Amino acid sequence: MTLHSIRESKTYAHVVPFAAFLILNLLMQVANESGLEWAHPDAPWWREWPEQWMYPLQTILIAGLLGFFWKHYDFKPARGLLLATVLGIVGIGLWILPTHLFDVLGYTEDNVGFLEHLGLMPRRDGFNPSELEVEFGAIGVWTSTIFRFLRAVVIVSLVEEIFWRGFLMRFIIDPDGNYWKKPFGEFHWKSYLIVTACFMGIHAPVDYVGAFFFGSLMYFLAVKTKSLTACVLMHAVANLIMGMYALQFGKYGLW
């Protein structure tokens, strides 16, 4: 198989960027667990906060893959954009609500009990751009923040919607036939259940409830609008709001 044949494959175009994104996530996790991450005052910044350079590198690499396959992505018709924006706000609101209630209702990790499984957790440990301020000043913070938003709002939205809605919804309906003949957004209970379950599965257990509601709303949007553009926009709006909320309230574990 040549590079040209890979580039000409519509299936590879929809699957490879998503697979590469997940593989890079796994490699980052393995590297950190193997000793790359070193939480120590004497550690250089790239070992104390390895995600600060891993995420930008991942963003650049996946952007390159998307560009390599770009001709295969059909963003027309670009309709339902207002509905996509509204559902993005509603969907991420439902996702964020449990951790917000954790603070509002005065829970602690010791007394939250079974509500932990509904997402009621503090979510304060995670990617914090301000960690680079001592090392690099405001430039470091802004660079880290910009790359983090590029990853969440642009790369994740494109990669996931191209795969979940652009490929997997079709594939599940007709895996043994020419699934590319299936129109975008065709409804089928089997594809709804499997795609939504898989979407939940790539997130942490604390996010399962939020991912279920968000994935269900996204499936509805795909069926309603028959527009990949609308799905990407909904995901982008949601991730933009989540990032802003995480920074504003110190909920770095959300993103």
C-alpha positions as CSV (number, residue, x, y, z in Angstrom):
1,M,0.0,0.0,0.0
2,T,1.4,3.3,-1.1
3,L,1.1,6.7,0.4
4,H,-1.0,7.7,-2.6
5,S,-3.4,4.9,-2.2
6,I,-3.8,5.8,1.5
7,R,-4.5,9.4,0.7
8,E,-7.1,8.4,-1.9
9,S,-9.0,6.2,0.6
10,K,-12.2,7.9,1.9
11,T,-12.3,5.4,4.8
12,Y,-8.8,6.1,5.9
13,A,-9.5,9.8,5.7
14,H,-12.3,9.5,8.2
15,V,-10.6,7.0,10.5
16,V,-6.9,7.6,10.5
17,P,-6.9,11.1,12.1
18,F,-9.2,9.9,14.9
19,A,-7.1,6.8,15.5
20,A,-3.9,8.8,15.5
21,F,-5.4,11.2,18.0
22,L,-6.3,8.3,20.4
23,I,-2.9,6.6,19.9
24,L,-1.1,9.8,20.8
25,N,-3.3,10.2,23.9
26,L,-2.3,6.7,24.9
27,L,1.4,7.2,24.2
28,M,1.3,10.4,26.3
29,Q,-0.3,8.5,29.2
30,V,2.2,5.6,29.0
31,A,5.1,8.0,28.8
32,N,4.0,9.9,31.9
33,E,3.3,6.7,33.8
34,S,6.7,5.3,32.8
35,G,8.5,8.2,34.6
36,L,8.5,11.1,32.1
37,E,6.3,13.2,34.3
38,W,8.3,14.2,37.4
39,A,6.5,16.4,39.9
40,H,9.5,17.8,41.7
41,P,10.7,21.4,42.3
42,D,14.0,20.6,40.6
43,A,12.3,19.1,37.5
44,P,12.6,21.0,34.2
45,W,9.2,22.3,33.0
46,W,9.0,19.8,30.2
47,R,9.0,16.9,32.7
48,E,7.0,18.6,35.5
49,W,4.2,19.5,33.0
50,P,4.8,17.3,30.0
51,E,1.2,17.9,28.7
52,Q,2.4,21.5,28.1
53,W,4.4,20.4,25.1
54,M,2.6,17.1,24.3
55,Y,-0.7,18.7,23.5
56,P,0.7,21.3,21.1
57,L,2.7,18.6,19.4
58,Q,-0.4,16.4,19.1
59,T,-2.3,19.4,17.7
60,I,0.2,20.1,15.0
61,L,0.5,16.4,14.0
62,I,-3.3,15.8,13.7
63,A,-3.7,19.1,11.9
64,G,-1.2,17.8,9.3
65,L,-3.2,14.6,8.9
66,L,-6.5,16.4,8.5
67,G,-4.8,18.6,5.8
68,F,-3.5,15.5,4.1
69,F,-7.0,14.0,3.8
70,W,-8.9,17.2,3.5
71,K,-10.4,16.7,0.0
72,H,-12.5,13.7,1.4
73,Y,-14.5,15.7,3.9
74,D,-17.9,17.0,2.7
75,F,-19.0,20.0,4.7
76,K,-21.9,20.8,2.5
77,P,-24.7,21.6,3.1
78,A,-23.7,24.0,5.8
79,R,-27.2,24.3,7.4
80,G,-28.7,24.1,10.9
81,L,-26.0,26.3,12.3
82,L,-28.2,28.2,14.7
83,L,-29.6,24.9,16.0
84,A,-26.0,23.5,16.3
85,T,-25.0,26.6,18.4
86,V,-28.0,26.2,20.7
87,L,-27.5,22.5,21.2
88,G,-23.8,23.0,21.8
89,I,-24.6,25.4,24.6
90,V,-27.3,23.1,26.0
91,G,-25.2,20.0,25.7
92,I,-22.1,21.4,27.4
93,G,-24.3,23.0,30.0
94,L,-25.6,19.5,31.0
95,W,-22.0,18.3,31.0
96,I,-20.7,21.0,33.2
97,L,-23.7,21.1,35.6
98,P,-22.7,18.2,37.9
99,T,-19.3,19.7,38.8
100,H,-20.9,23.1,39.2
101,L,-23.4,21.6,41.6
102,F,-20.6,19.9,43.5
103,D,-19.4,23.4,44.6
104,V,-22.8,25.1,44.9
105,L,-24.2,22.3,47.1
106,G,-21.1,22.2,49.2
107,Y,-20.1,18.6,48.6
108,T,-16.6,17.1,49.3
109,E,-15.1,14.0,47.8
110,D,-15.7,12.3,51.2
111,N,-19.5,12.9,51.3
112,V,-20.5,13.0,47.6
113,G,-21.2,9.3,47.6
114,F,-23.0,7.8,44.6
115,L,-23.4,11.2,43.0
116,E,-19.7,10.9,42.0
117,H,-21.0,8.5,39.2
118,L,-23.2,11.3,37.9
119,G,-20.2,13.6,37.6
120,L,-20.4,15.5,40.9
121,M,-16.7,15.9,41.4
122,P,-14.4,18.9,41.9
123,R,-12.5,18.4,38.6
124,R,-9.7,20.7,39.6
125,D,-6.7,18.5,38.6
126,G,-5.9,18.8,35.0
127,F,-4.3,21.0,32.3
128,N,-3.5,24.5,33.7
129,P,-1.8,26.9,31.3
130,S,-0.8,29.2,34.2
131,E,1.8,26.6,35.3
132,L,4.2,28.0,32.7
133,E,4.0,31.6,34.1
134,V,7.1,31.3,36.4
135,E,9.1,29.6,33.6
136,F,8.1,31.7,30.6
137,G,5.9,34.6,31.8
138,A,2.8,35.8,30.1
139,I,4.0,34.6,26.7
140,G,4.2,31.0,27.9
141,V,0.7,31.2,29.4
142,W,-0.9,32.6,26.3
143,T,0.9,30.2,24.0
144,S,-0.2,27.3,26.1
145,T,-3.8,28.6,26.3
146,I,-4.0,29.2,22.6
147,F,-2.7,25.7,21.7
148,R,-5.1,24.1,24.2
149,F,-8.1,25.9,22.7
150,L,-6.9,25.0,19.1
151,R,-6.8,21.4,20.2
152,A,-10.2,21.4,21.9
153,V,-12.2,23.7,19.7
154,V,-10.7,22.9,16.2
155,I,-8.9,19.6,16.2
156,V,-11.1,17.6,18.5
157,S,-14.3,18.9,16.9
158,L,-13.1,18.0,13.4
159,V,-11.5,14.7,14.2
160,E,-14.4,13.3,16.3
161,E,-17.3,14.5,14.1
162,I,-15.6,13.3,10.9
163,F,-15.2,9.9,12.6
164,W,-18.4,9.5,14.7
165,R,-20.9,11.1,12.4
166,G,-19.1,11.1,9.0
167,F,-17.9,7.4,9.2
168,L,-19.2,5.3,12.1
169,M,-22.9,6.2,11.8
170,R,-22.8,5.0,8.1
171,F,-20.6,2.0,8.8
172,I,-22.8,0.5,11.5
173,I,-25.9,0.7,9.3
174,D,-24.3,-1.2,6.4
175,P,-20.9,-2.7,7.4
176,D,-20.9,-5.3,4.7
177,G,-22.0,-3.1,1.8
178,N,-20.9,0.2,0.4
179,Y,-21.6,2.3,3.5
180,W,-20.4,5.4,1.7
181,K,-23.7,5.3,-0.3
182,K,-25.6,5.8,2.9
183,P,-26.5,9.5,3.2
184,F,-25.0,11.5,6.1
185,G,-27.3,11.6,9.1
186,E,-29.5,8.5,8.3
187,F,-31.2,7.4,11.5
188,H,-30.9,3.9,12.8
189,W,-31.4,2.8,16.5
190,K,-28.4,0.5,16.2
191,S,-26.1,3.2,15.1
192,Y,-27.4,5.6,17.7
193,L,-26.8,3.2,20.6
194,I,-23.4,2.1,19.4
195,V,-22.0,5.5,18.4
196,T,-23.3,7.1,21.6
197,A,-21.9,4.2,23.7
198,C,-18.5,4.5,22.0
199,F,-18.5,8.3,22.5
200,M,-19.1,7.7,26.2
201,G,-16.4,5.1,26.3
202,I,-13.5,7.3,25.2
203,H,-14.2,9.6,28.1
204,A,-13.5,9.2,31.8
205,P,-16.2,7.5,33.9
206,V,-16.9,10.8,35.7
207,D,-18.0,12.2,32.3
208,Y,-20.2,9.3,31.2
209,V,-23.5,11.0,32.0
210,G,-22.5,14.2,30.3
211,A,-21.2,12.3,27.3
212,F,-24.5,10.4,27.0
213,F,-26.6,13.5,26.8
214,F,-24.1,15.3,24.6
215,G,-23.8,12.3,22.2
216,S,-27.5,12.0,22.0
217,L,-28.0,15.6,21.2
218,M,-25.3,15.4,18.6
219,Y,-26.9,12.3,17.0
220,F,-30.2,14.2,16.8
221,L,-28.4,17.2,15.2
222,A,-26.8,14.9,12.5
223,V,-30.2,13.3,11.7
224,K,-32.1,16.7,11.8
225,T,-29.7,18.7,9.7
226,K,-27.9,16.1,7.6
227,S,-24.9,18.4,7.9
228,L,-21.3,17.6,9.1
229,T,-20.7,21.3,9.4
230,A,-23.5,21.6,11.9
231,C,-22.0,18.7,14.0
232,V,-18.5,20.2,13.9
233,L,-19.9,23.6,15.0
234,M,-21.9,22.1,17.9
235,H,-18.8,20.3,19.1
236,A,-16.7,23.4,18.7
237,V,-19.1,25.7,20.6
238,A,-19.3,23.2,23.4
239,N,-15.6,22.8,23.7
240,L,-15.0,26.5,23.6
241,I,-17.5,27.1,26.5
242,M,-16.0,24.2,28.4
243,G,-12.5,25.6,28.1
244,M,-13.6,29.1,29.1
245,Y,-15.5,27.6,32.1
246,A,-12.5,25.5,33.1
247,L,-10.2,28.5,33.2
248,Q,-12.7,30.8,34.9
249,F,-13.5,28.4,37.7
250,G,-10.3,26.4,37.9
251,K,-12.0,23.2,36.7
252,Y,-9.0,22.0,34.8
253,G,-10.0,18.4,34.9
254,L,-12.8,19.1,32.5
255,W,-10.5,19.6,29.5
